[in-house]
Amino acid sequence: MIDLRSDTVTRPSPGMLKAMGAAEVGDDVWGDDPTVARLQAAVAERAGKEAGLFFPSGTQSNLAALMAHCQRGDEYIVGQLAHTYRHEGGGAAVLGSIQPQPIENAVDGTLPLEKIATAIKPLDAHFARTRLLALENTIHGMVLPAAYVEEATRLARGKGLATHLDGARAVNAAVASGRGVQEICAPFDSVSICFSKGLGAPVGSVLVGDKALLADAHRWRKVLGGGMRQSGVLAAACLYALEHNVERLAQDHANAAALAQELGQIAQIRVTGQATNMVFLQIPQEHCAPLEHHLRQHDILMQALYGTRLVTHLDIAEADVEIVVKAVKGYFAGV
Ligand SMILES: Cc1ncc(COP(=O)(O)O)c(C=O)c1O
């Protein structure tokens, strides 16, 4: 199957499975797992932060970070399109008693500075206490401009806010921009980095930040049910990914660019955007379901919607791009 629905669909490679099988483990709730400790230290070092904490998912890592930064009745400023706000079940409000203050994202994924400034509430008993600015990088595949991130986080800090980055794809951002992961993470107090997206591990995210913040996040991780036992088996997959799957992200970005370029030649399809490993398309409504069906017959999985997204990853080879384009062209030739 050529599965373009998401970069979360990758299967662990034989090398990764071997590393998982060979992992030295212990009970990580007791702090005994040496492989988890090694992963946490390695990610913290790469990100230029004091410490790291391993989580089963990006959703939980983001939520524990929000809960570590904000108390009950506090507020975080976040984009309408942000994963933490839109796609995580409202966890900050539901489980954290944190009020989200969403702001409309600009087309480049940024939150306009004047809107951030306006959203920050004065200290007054009438208002939730604005505590945190949360950004996402990449967002919809787009790398946030470094100068923007610098300004937005400076503005937040100037108003006494902490800053968090949902860096589920921070490594894609680093590879695409030629900046290091450390540079992408530097402006933020905390960053959640996923290993189960472009990096190709089956599960796992690491939250990085300073030790005091991570001590709070560690407690919330336990409360949220994320304390894992012999999780070195999973951490080994993430360590393998760090060693083997970082530089190759450039190939995913090139494959996405080629896919966008080629699909853009098809009259019925409108390519509305491409950035890093994501391609955004518009497909005429009447063709959505039949195209999806046609592609499935050719062992290609994509969600064909009017506005849809294709995502490249390490299980999509360069040659697969041509196979997909040929199959899409074949469908439209027959209608
Ligand atoms: C930007 C972003 N943040 C966070 C997450 C959550 O990660 P997980 O699925 O591991 O909970 C995702 C998942 O796709 C994501 O795309």
The ligand as an SDF file (V2000), in Angstrom:
LIG
                    3D

 16 16  0  0  0  0  0  0  0  0999 V2000
    0.9140   18.9550   15.0370 C   0  0  0  0  0  0  0  0  0  0  0  0
    0.5640   17.7910   15.8930 C   0  0  0  0  0  0  0  0  0  0  0  0
    0.6760   17.8820   17.2170 N   0  0  0  0  0  0  0  0  0  0  0  0
    0.3740   16.8820   18.0420 C   0  0  0  0  0  0  0  0  0  0  0  0
   -0.0810   15.6630   17.5370 C   0  0  0  0  0  0  0  0  0  0  0  0
   -0.4820   14.5870   18.5060 C   0  0  0  0  0  0  0  0  0  0  0  0
    0.3120   13.4680   18.4270 O   0  0  0  0  0  0  0  0  0  0  0  0
   -0.2460   12.0270   18.8680 P   0  0  0  0  0  0  0  0  0  0  0  0
   -1.0470   11.5240   17.7260 O   0  0  0  0  0  0  0  0  0  0  0  0
    0.9950   11.2530   19.1300 O   0  0  0  0  0  0  0  0  0  0  0  0
   -1.0620   12.2270   20.0840 O   0  0  0  0  0  0  0  0  0  0  0  0
   -0.2120   15.5030   16.1570 C   0  0  0  0  0  0  0  0  0  0  0  0
   -0.7070   14.2250   15.5980 C   0  0  0  0  0  0  0  0  0  0  0  0
   -0.8560   14.0430   14.4190 O   0  0  0  0  0  0  0  0  0  0  0  0
    0.1110   16.5990   15.3120 C   0  0  0  0  0  0  0  0  0  0  0  0
   -0.0180   16.4990   13.9810 O   0  0  0  0  0  0  0  0  0  0  0  0
  1  2  1  0
  2  3  1  0
  2 15  2  0
  3  4  2  0
  4  5  1  0
  5  6  1  0
  5 12  2  0
  6  7  1  0
  7  8  1  0
  8  9  2  0
  8 10  1  0
  8 11  1  0
 12 13  1  0
 12 15  1  0
 13 14  2  0
 15 16  1  0
M  END
$$$$
